[in-house]
């Protein structure tokens, strides 16, 4: 009985951990590249954290103004995040702090309670939430419950950029959409963005911008602010997920910082929507690679699950 439970835990771990990755799918727009072996503290520069001039110059188009927003938000380098992701009947909420000055780094805990994945995640982590750690080398999932015994007491599963690409059908760097400005850059590159008006978000006065993007829009993009490779990967992301149209919304405060970003559309798995709230720009973020002796590679996990299934 114990052996069966351990095998089940490994199989579920291989499937569900990658499901969480695929749910947050995005192109080169989603990063989790090569890993630091020491803690990396990231904070905003004084010029990035300080308020800027305030009102948007009247003569700027929404796309031109958002170019300034990407510069200010990128320079801030880190923030606390609260996000909600839904894909079909799968829903999850995440909270933590991330830095994007040198690839995506930080810790984010995803809550699957109330989702069909919740009970399966509990087998892996000991609760219906999943603690993720992002380093420049990829993504780590912390293990608990039955899976901890199944993996010989090791606490982390490592997913490289290649593992994440495989889970998402070929796109790479799955979590770079945690960077507040990546979705904004696509709006700028296509020029498909309109100003909606003034709205209050999380107690802040903001200006709301929106755009509806298709694969054709991306194909015709000027490339402004994005490389051709990034544009090609954005188009591939839509095709892989079966998305014909994607809506991106951003809310920007008077300091030209992104306060909130949402994306929504239809995929093969059903309607998806992501919503991310950013606060405390410049917050210190420290991440460290887990000790190698405490890590199982996702590729090795897949071999274990196949062996268990064969047995």
Secondary structure, DSSP 8 states (H G I E B T S, - for coil): -HHHHHHHHHHHHHHHHHHHHHHT--STTS---B--SS---B---HHHHS----S--TTS-HHHHHHHHHHHHHHH-EEEEEEEEEETTEEEEEEEEEE-TTS-EEEEEEE-TTSTTHHHHHHHHSSSEEEEEEETBEEEEE--HHHHHHTTT--EEEE-HHHHHHHTTS---TTGGGSTTHHHHHHHHHT--EEEEEEEETTEEEEEEEEEEEHHHHHT---TTS-HHHHHHHHHHHHHHT-SEEEEEEEE-TTS-EEEEEEEEEETTEEEEEEEEEESTT--B------GGGEEEHHHHHHHHHHHHH-
